[in-house]
Amino acid sequence: MPDAAGLAAAERILAHARAAGPDDTVLCLVSGGGSALLALPAPGITLADEQAVNRALLASGATISEMNCVRRHLSGIKGGRLAAAAHPAKVVTLLLSDVPGDHPRDIASGPTVADETTCDDALAIVRRYAVDLPDHVRAVLETGAGETVKPGDPRLAGIETRVIATPQMALEAAAEVGRAAGLPVHILGDAIEGEARDVGTVMAGIVRQVASRGQPFTAPCILLSGGETTVTVRGAGKGGRNVEFLLSLAIGLDGLPDVWGLACDTDGVDGLEEIAGAILTPDTLARAWAIGIRPKEALAANDGHGFFGALADAVVTGPTLTNVNDFRAVIIGRPENSG
């Protein structure tokens, strides 16, 4: 969530950019998480307003691209504004992508790149998900006061932008590890979106088809995927995208033998807890039932952290100092000819 420390840092960053001259180079290192950490509300909006909007967006079920569209248009530094402030200095941006599609405008809400989306687009998202905005915040969008820096703006003519790490790179690195262990590896996609529990249900169907039919792959094998799912919060539990996905996957597999799973956020924090994600084993449901936990009730309460924590299956890495989105791996271990 945006906070006072992020606001102070954003103000200092913007001041440095404005002080740059035509012979200077401004080097910007941008990663996922910047949408919240680089907190500088647009004129007329307070930090408390920005925090409230972020909470509403995170609970709405909007995609990360949709959330960042709204954030850009309520910001005083995102949506190309940081690069525009540095003009006429040269601006070089190195990006760590944590968003499906790796579009620079969506990574940290694009502080140094042009944005073709508009205030009207942001308003449409607010209406689509029934996000409640205070009148003075909504006015920033309705009047166009929050418009971002557009393609073709001369202040961005000299910028240089490079994406140096992506979810696909993480998946390819993991695939090398899997193949070195002697297992075939299949990358299903690096930009899988949707409700985390729905993605878990679909993944369970794919795993069952592999295990029982040898389609579209034969076991043993590893299925890898990345992207950024969403959670529409309905319950009072504690969770995140990855544990919600994994709990839904466990329910869909219903104790299927010889299947293990891992789902983690690559930055080491899934949701608001210091937990990266969790692991799934063939006996996950059985162990939960044995201690009185009902998996479907935990899912309904959005309590993935509570569920896997009680089983001692939470994955705690600490901050990884990088962020290339979510990472999911499913190992299907029974060979097709094993009977």
Residue pairs with C-beta under 8 A, 6 or more apart in sequence:
1 36
1 51
1 54
1 55
2 36
2 37
2 39
2 47
2 50
2 51
2 54
3 39
3 47
3 51
4 47
6 36
6 37
6 38
6 39
7 39
7 40
7 41
7 47
9 37
9 38
10 38
10 39
10 40
10 76
10 77
11 40
13 38
13 77
13 82
14 40
14 76
14 77
14 82
14 85
16 26
17 26
17 82
17 83
17 85
17 86
17 89
18 85
18 86
20 26
20 86
20 89
21 88
21 89
22 88
22 89
23 89
24 89
24 90
25 89
25 90
25 91
25 92
26 83
26 86
26 89
26 90
26 91
26 92
27 92
27 94
28 82
28 83
28 91
28 92
28 93
28 94
28 111
28 112
29 93
29 94
30 93
30 94
30 95
30 96
30 107
30 108
30 111
30 112
31 95
31 96
31 98
31 107
31 108
31 322
31 323
32 96
32 97
32 98
32 99
32 107
32 108
32 267
32 323
32 324
32 325
33 98
33 108
33 267
33 323
34 107
34 108
34 109
34 111
35 67
35 68
35 71
35 78
35 108
35 109
36 54
37 108
38 75
38 77
38 78
38 108
38 109
38 111
39 47
39 50
40 75
40 76
40 77
40 78
41 47
41 49
41 50
41 74
41 75
41 76
42 73
42 74
42 75
42 76
42 140
42 145
42 146
43 76
43 145
44 136
44 139
44 140
44 145
45 74
45 136
45 137
45 140
49 74
49 134
49 136
49 137
50 74
52 134
53 70
53 71
53 74
53 131
53 133
53 137
54 71
56 131
56 132
56 133
57 67
57 70
57 71
57 129
57 131
58 67
58 233
59 232
59 233
60 129
60 130
60 131
60 232
61 129
61 195
61 230
61 231
61 232
62 70
62 125
62 128
62 129
62 131
62 230
63 100
63 193
63 228
63 230
64 99
64 100
64 106
64 193
64 228
64 230
65 99
65 100
65 101
65 103
65 106
66 125
66 128
66 129
67 125
68 99
68 105
68 106
68 109
68 110
69 117
69 121
69 122
69 125
70 122
70 125
70 126
70 131
71 78
71 109
72 78
72 79
72 105
72 109
72 110
72 115
72 117
72 122
72 148
73 79
73 117
73 118
73 119
73 122
73 140
73 141
73 146
73 147
73 148
74 122
74 137
74 140
74 141
74 146
75 81
75 109
75 146
77 85
77 111
78 108
78 109
78 110
78 111
78 148
79 105
79 109
79 110
79 111
79 115
79 148
79 149
80 110
80 111
80 112
80 113
80 114
80 115
80 148
80 149
80 150
80 153
80 156
81 111
81 148
81 149
82 111
82 112
83 91
83 93
83 111
83 112
83 113
83 149
83 155
83 156
83 159
84 149
84 153
84 155
84 156
87 154
87 155
87 156
88 158
90 158
90 159
90 160
91 112
91 156
91 158
91 159
91 160
92 159
92 160
92 161
92 162
93 104
93 112
93 113
93 159
93 160
93 161
93 162
94 162
94 164
95 104
95 107
95 161
95 162
95 163
95 164
95 165
96 107
96 163
96 164
96 165
96 322
96 323
96 324
97 107
97 163
97 165
97 166
97 167
97 324
97 325
98 107
98 167
98 228
98 266
98 267
98 323
98 324
98 325
99 106
99 107
99 228
99 325
100 167
100 190
100 191
100 192
100 193
100 227
100 228
100 325
101 191
102 163
102 166
102 167
102 168
104 110
104 113
104 161
104 163
105 113
105 114
105 115
105 116
105 117
107 163
110 148
112 159
112 161
113 156
113 159
113 161
114 148
114 149
114 150
114 151
114 152
114 153
114 156
115 148
115 149
115 150
116 150
116 151
117 148
118 147
118 148
119 140
119 141
119 142
119 144
119 145
119 146
119 147
120 141
122 141
122 146
123 138
123 141
123 142
125 131
126 133
126 138
126 141
133 141
139 145
140 146
149 155
149 156
165 322
165 324
166 190
166 324
167 190
167 191
167 226
167 227
167 266
167 324
167 325
167 326
167 327
168 187
168 190
168 226
169 324
170 226
170 266
170 324
170 325
170 327
171 187
171 190
171 224
171 225
171 226
171 327
172 187
174 185
174 224
174 327
174 329
175 185
175 187
175 222
175 224
178 185
178 222
178 224
178 329
179 185
183 220
183 221
183 222
183 331
184 217
184 218
184 220
184 221
184 222
185 221
185 222
185 224
186 217
186 221
186 222
186 223
186 224
187 224
187 225
188 206
188 223
188 224
188 225
189 225
189 226
189 227
190 225
190 226
190 227
190 325
191 226
191 227
192 199
192 225
192 226
192 227
192 229
193 227
193 228
193 229
193 230
194 229
194 230
195 229
195 230
195 231
195 232
196 229
196 230
196 231
196 241
196 242
196 244
196 245
196 248
197 231
197 244
197 245
197 247
197 248
197 299
198 248
199 229
199 245
199 248
200 244
200 245
200 246
200 247
200 248
200 249
200 251
200 252
201 248
201 249
201 251
201 252
203 223
203 225
203 245
203 249
203 252
203 328
203 330
204 248
204 249
204 251
204 252
204 253
205 252
206 223
207 223
207 249
207 253
207 256
207 259
207 330
207 332
208 252
208 253
208 256
209 215
209 216
210 216
210 217
210 218
210 219
210 221
210 223
210 332
211 219
211 256
211 258
211 259
211 332
211 334
214 336
217 223
218 336
219 258
219 332
219 333
219 334
219 335
219 336
220 331
220 332
220 333
220 334
220 335
221 331
221 332
222 329
222 330
222 331
222 332
223 329
223 330
223 332
224 327
224 328
224 329
225 328
226 324
226 325
226 326
226 327
226 328
227 325
227 326
228 241
228 325
228 326
229 241
229 244
229 245
229 326
230 241
231 239
231 240
231 241
231 244
231 271
231 302
233 302
234 300
234 302
235 300
235 301
235 302
235 303
236 301
236 302
236 303
237 298
237 301
237 302
237 303
237 304
237 305
237 306
238 271
238 272
238 273
238 302
238 303
238 304
238 305
238 306
239 270
239 271
239 302
239 303
239 304
239 305
239 306
240 265
240 269
240 270
240 271
240 272
240 273
240 275
240 277
240 304
240 305
241 265
241 270
241 271
241 326
242 263
242 264
242 265
242 270
242 276
242 277
242 278
242 304
242 326
242 328
243 263
243 270
243 271
243 275
243 277
243 278
243 304
243 305
243 307
243 308
243 314
244 299
244 302
244 304
245 263
245 326
245 328
246 261
246 263
246 277
246 278
246 279
246 280
246 304
246 308
247 295
247 298
247 299
247 304
247 307
247 308
248 299
249 261
249 263
249 280
249 330
250 261
250 280
250 284
250 285
250 295
251 285
251 295
251 296
251 299
253 259
253 280
254 285
255 282
255 283
255 284
255 285
255 286
256 282
257 282
257 334
258 282
258 332
258 333
258 334
259 280
259 282
259 330
259 331
259 332
259 333
260 279
260 280
260 281
260 282
260 330
260 331
260 333
261 279
261 280
261 328
261 329
261 330
261 331
262 277
262 278
262 279
262 280
262 315
262 327
262 328
262 329
262 330
263 277
263 278
263 280
263 326
263 327
263 328
263 329
264 270
264 276
264 277
264 278
264 315
264 317
264 326
264 327
265 276
265 277
265 323
265 325
265 326
265 327
266 320
266 322
266 323
266 324
266 325
266 326
266 327
267 319
267 320
267 322
267 323
268 274
268 276
268 317
268 318
268 319
268 320
269 275
269 276
269 319
270 276
270 277
270 305
271 305
273 305
274 316
274 318
275 305
275 309
275 314
275 315
275 316
276 315
276 316
276 317
276 320
277 314
277 315
278 304
278 308
278 313
278 314
278 315
279 308
279 313
279 315
280 313
280 330
281 287
281 313
284 311
284 313
285 295
287 311
288 294
288 295
288 298
288 307
288 310
288 311
289 295
291 310
291 311
293 307
293 310
293 311
295 307
298 304
298 306
298 307
299 307
305 314
308 314
